[in-house]
Amino acid sequence: MIAKIEMQLNCDTVNYRNSSNLQGVIMENIDTGYADFLHQQGLNPYSQYVHKKEGKTYWCICTLDNESYEQIITRFMNSKFDGFAIKNNSEIIKIVKKSLVTRDESELMNQFYNESGQKYYDVEFITPTSFKSNGKYMIYPDLGMIYRSLMKKYSIVSEQNMYDEDTLEQLVNYSNITRYRLQSTLFPLEGVVIPSFKGNISVRIHGSDTMSRYARLLLSFGEYSGVGIKSSIGMGAIKLGRMEG
Amino acid sequence: MIAKIEMQLNCDTVNYRNSSNLQGVIMENIDTGYADFLHQQGLNPYSQYVHKKEGKTYWCICTLDNESYEQIITRFMNSKFDGFAIKNNSEIIKIVKKSLVTRDESELMNQFYNESGQKYYDVEFITPTSFKSNGKYMIYPDLGMIYRSLMKKYSIVSEQNMYDEDTLEQLVNYSNITRYRLQSTLFPLEGVVIPSFKGNISVRIHGSDTMSRYARLLLSFGEYSGVGIKSSIGMGAIKLGRMEG
């Protein structure tokens, strides 16, 4: 099961710039043993980010498997969890509203098998997004890196390894970015900044319908996993937008 | 000599979308023989574009050598030229104000020899810009394509061929885009549209000072020549912005 809890906060001082502190709030509220387990993972089975919608601030935590759901989301869904403070700030941030979405992995697969693919997928990078390649940060969206990252993250929840070079190559060959509105930005982290980008792209799939369904599967999953580096501290949150037929 | 005439228009229906019609206005106002000569050129010794500044509309024509200055700019500087109509529109567009800037090529070279280079150059793509590579339009700024285009255009005014693969490679290796705000756009041309982009980039030069001076030379020249394809019909106008020391 994959899940997303969205918590509306009564506070507008929390935003992507201090969202790395929210990882601390998660760690404080889960079992120490599970927190230790998470610290040892290369790819985390959860992601979290802060975003604004119609002037309101929301903190989202997504979990990618059953264990992380039990260990993380159930703690935050508990009615006793109604506020928190972040590091170096005594102010208590209240939670005004909580909503939870859960999806079985099979739902994504059902969509893959039963719903035709679209020609275009619009992707919004809601929080600063970055990839690392040869020790350098990539501040442009690159479809190869996006698909690779999503395949690797999907492997966490899937029975099998979803990362496959040939499929990746085909996806890249049959996709291109036809429209975009993007800007570089910086994500602050412990005194340094990570070069990144945010904005919108429109991806055109000109391969087979199967190719388009697979792209949709990865991008839909990406709404939970995030894309690229440091999605556990607030980077790389994406939203799949309006899709044209 | 390179030159730029900026004409303020009393009209806000002229913009980059119909700037290709302004090429017609140029052709109507110059000698037929020279117009024929221009039609045979691969790279034109002039560029033109429309832009807005503080709510006012300006039409700029730039010439890159003495002949094009005599044949084009002197016609437009003539006080008799005080308005024009564009194709399929009977409305007479009045010219409210004209200003002329001329620069000797040696001025650019003097700056190259006598002024230290900067670490950053901010470039604004004021009108839709595009490059063509392997039959495809490139809708991202690519430093290799930008420098190559400017070298080729500079060769029109220079005594020697400024296009040199090794220098180009070095320029590309020692430059990178560190910040940007860009969006894809479409430039309309005779019923079709050309995929393109506009916005701002900041280029960091991390090579030698000579490298930085050379990048500045090319980019400064680019304010007159434009960059990329179809700068004679309004595409690829650039502005070199604030430069950090």
Interface residues (C-beta under 8 A of the other chain):
Chain A: I139 Y140 I177 T178 R179 Y180 R181 L182 Q183 S184 P195
Chain B: I139 Y140 I177 T178 R179 Y180 R181 L182 Q183 S184 P195
